[in-house]
Amino acid sequence: MTTAPVRIGFLGAGLIATYHSQMLTASGAEVARAGVFDPDRERAKSFAAASGHHPVNSEQELIDGSDAVYICTWTSEHARQLQAAVAAGRHVFCEKPLAFDAVQAAAMAATADAAGVTHQVGLVLRHSPAYLWARHLAHDPAAGGVMSVVFRDDQFIPVQGQYASTWRAARDKAGAGTLLEHSIHDVDMLRFLVGEVSTVSAYTANFHGHDGIEDVATAVLRFADGAVGTLNSVWHDNLARPSLRRVEVFCARRQVVIEGHDWFGPVSWIDSDGTEGSLSGGELVEAVAPLRDGAGINPDGDFVRAVQQRQPAAPDLHTAVAAHRVVDAIYASAAAGGAAVTVPS
Ligand SMILES: NC(=O)c1ccc[n+]([C@@H]2O[C@H](COP(=O)([O-])OP(=O)(O)OC[C@H]3O[C@@H](n4cnc5c(N)ncnc54)[C@H](O)[C@@H]3O)[C@@H](O)[C@H]2O)c1
């Protein structure tokens, strides 16, 4: 075991790279700021100025100078870059979605396993106090078991406004639209909150007309334990709604609602005897502290510690592969006019 600072390099110097760089600082983890590579040189320069990383001239130079590589590029680049990083024995933090489909995502996970490196995926809501608390409430025996869930996620299509994304309307870079690019988080949280999804039936729509980029995806999900729920994912043009989720979990004797902030709630609940509760902010953070199983609140701090201790990280690439399988099944169902599709286990 070593506690030497981990040399971190960034592939991609955009929005999410900036987020992870800031989270690394906030975590207090022992890191050495190594290179950053982005073909958009201006972006690499401003990221470097803000973070203490230094721009390098190629992906290979970036990989050579790092112990762990953050893959924060648009989706079409992830598989190739992960392959190059793990071939050099580098630990990897790869953004979601891993790839355009589960087959490629599974190949990435297998490659990382074979190389024996620590790997983590940017399914960051696994660290959210709100979702941890809601899962705890839903699986409390007093709740009587989960019967149903209603998961709504809407935001303005992020090619405009504060995101002004240059690539999310391009199928060759993003792979698909709101479900793959954004709501893979929601699929992951549905698995986290309720359990394995066994069958899906779904429709998608494309109002904006970007080729292959659906802007509505609505799915009925049957879970392996018998619960039935819905996921509704929408990319609209209402610039007053940048990114909003509302989740209702119906148990036999308890209803749980997550709304407001993805991390800090509030999470509210009501039981059949009329008992009500609501937690948000610091109270929520405190309530979930004993539920964390050693994990922290900061995904990036946890990743660096896992690398230092040569331990597996969480959530790892396999967690993402499982979410990709559900996403693929939803697209397959939509392509078949809403026919039921079984999710391969
Ligand atoms: N976990 C989350 O909550 C979350 C949030 C936002 C984005 N993401 C994911 O992060 C990834 C990036 O999204 P973003 O919003 O930061 O996009 P962005 O456009 O802000 O940044 C992407 C950067 O990658 C660079 N790039 C493209 N090809 C490259 C290459 N071959 N080598 C190095 N750099 C390259 C681009 O020039 C761009 O600067 C996407 O996969 C996205 O889905 C995850």
The ligand as an SDF file (V2000), in Angstrom:
LIG
                    3D

 44 48  0  0  0  0  0  0  0  0999 V2000
  -21.4500   12.4000  -14.4660 N   0  0  0  0  0  0  0  0  0  0  0  0
  -22.1730   13.4410  -14.8080 C   0  0  0  0  0  0  0  0  0  0  0  0
  -23.0580   13.8750  -14.0950 O   0  0  0  0  0  0  0  0  0  0  0  0
  -21.8860   14.1060  -16.1390 C   0  0  0  0  0  0  0  0  0  0  0  0
  -22.2960   15.4230  -16.3550 C   0  0  0  0  0  0  0  0  0  0  0  0
  -21.9680   16.0190  -17.5690 C   0  0  0  0  0  0  0  0  0  0  0  0
  -21.2970   15.2990  -18.5460 C   0  0  0  0  0  0  0  0  0  0  0  0
  -20.9560   13.9900  -18.3130 N   0  0  0  0  0  0  0  0  0  0  0  0
  -20.2560   13.2020  -19.3370 C   0  0  0  0  0  0  0  0  0  0  0  0
  -18.9220   13.6910  -19.4730 O   0  0  0  0  0  0  0  0  0  0  0  0
  -18.4810   13.6200  -20.8330 C   0  0  0  0  0  0  0  0  0  0  0  0
  -18.0650   15.0230  -21.2910 C   0  0  0  0  0  0  0  0  0  0  0  0
  -19.1730   15.9180  -21.1420 O   0  0  0  0  0  0  0  0  0  0  0  0
  -18.9500   17.4880  -20.9280 P   0  0  0  0  0  0  0  0  0  0  0  0
  -20.2690   18.0420  -20.5280 O   0  0  0  0  0  0  0  0  0  0  0  0
  -17.7790   17.7300  -20.0400 O   0  0  0  0  0  0  0  0  0  0  0  0
  -18.6230   17.9380  -22.4210 O   0  0  0  0  0  0  0  0  0  0  0  0
  -17.7410   19.1830  -22.8640 P   0  0  0  0  0  0  0  0  0  0  0  0
  -18.0750   19.4440  -24.2790 O   0  0  0  0  0  0  0  0  0  0  0  0
  -17.8570   20.3030  -21.8860 O   0  0  0  0  0  0  0  0  0  0  0  0
  -16.2250   18.6220  -22.7770 O   0  0  0  0  0  0  0  0  0  0  0  0
  -15.7770   17.5660  -23.5650 C   0  0  0  0  0  0  0  0  0  0  0  0
  -14.3500   17.9160  -24.0110 C   0  0  0  0  0  0  0  0  0  0  0  0
  -13.7480   16.7600  -24.6070 O   0  0  0  0  0  0  0  0  0  0  0  0
  -12.8330   17.2380  -25.5800 C   0  0  0  0  0  0  0  0  0  0  0  0
  -12.4080   16.1570  -26.4600 N   0  0  0  0  0  0  0  0  0  0  0  0
  -13.0700   15.6230  -27.5180 C   0  0  0  0  0  0  0  0  0  0  0  0
  -12.3160   14.6340  -28.0670 N   0  0  0  0  0  0  0  0  0  0  0  0
  -11.1840   14.5410  -27.3300 C   0  0  0  0  0  0  0  0  0  0  0  0
  -10.0370   13.7050  -27.3840 C   0  0  0  0  0  0  0  0  0  0  0  0
   -9.9140   12.7580  -28.3060 N   0  0  0  0  0  0  0  0  0  0  0  0
   -9.0600   13.8700  -26.4500 N   0  0  0  0  0  0  0  0  0  0  0  0
   -9.1710   14.8190  -25.4890 C   0  0  0  0  0  0  0  0  0  0  0  0
  -10.2360   15.6650  -25.4010 N   0  0  0  0  0  0  0  0  0  0  0  0
  -11.2300   15.5140  -26.2950 C   0  0  0  0  0  0  0  0  0  0  0  0
  -13.6070   18.3440  -26.2760 C   0  0  0  0  0  0  0  0  0  0  0  0
  -12.7840   19.2030  -27.0260 O   0  0  0  0  0  0  0  0  0  0  0  0
  -14.2940   19.0300  -25.0740 C   0  0  0  0  0  0  0  0  0  0  0  0
  -13.5120   20.1090  -24.5950 O   0  0  0  0  0  0  0  0  0  0  0  0
  -19.6500   13.0170  -21.6000 C   0  0  0  0  0  0  0  0  0  0  0  0
  -19.4700   11.6340  -21.7230 O   0  0  0  0  0  0  0  0  0  0  0  0
  -20.8550   13.3190  -20.7150 C   0  0  0  0  0  0  0  0  0  0  0  0
  -21.8980   12.4010  -20.8620 O   0  0  0  0  0  0  0  0  0  0  0  0
  -21.2210   13.4110  -17.1290 C   0  0  0  0  0  0  0  0  0  0  0  0
  1  2  1  0
  2  3  2  0
  2  4  1  0
  4  5  1  0
  4 44  2  0
  5  6  2  0
  6  7  1  0
  7  8  2  0
  8  9  1  0
  8 44  1  0
  9 10  1  0
  9 42  1  0
 10 11  1  0
 11 12  1  0
 11 40  1  0
 12 13  1  0
 13 14  1  0
 14 15  2  0
 14 16  1  0
 14 17  1  0
 17 18  1  0
 18 19  2  0
 18 20  1  0
 18 21  1  0
 21 22  1  0
 22 23  1  0
 23 24  1  0
 23 38  1  0
 24 25  1  0
 25 26  1  0
 25 36  1  0
 26 27  1  0
 26 35  1  0
 27 28  2  0
 28 29  1  0
 29 30  1  0
 29 35  2  0
 30 31  1  0
 30 32  2  0
 32 33  1  0
 33 34  2  0
 34 35  1  0
 36 37  1  0
 36 38  1  0
 38 39  1  0
 40 41  1  0
 40 42  1  0
 42 43  1  0
M  CHG  2   8   1  16  -1
M  END
$$$$
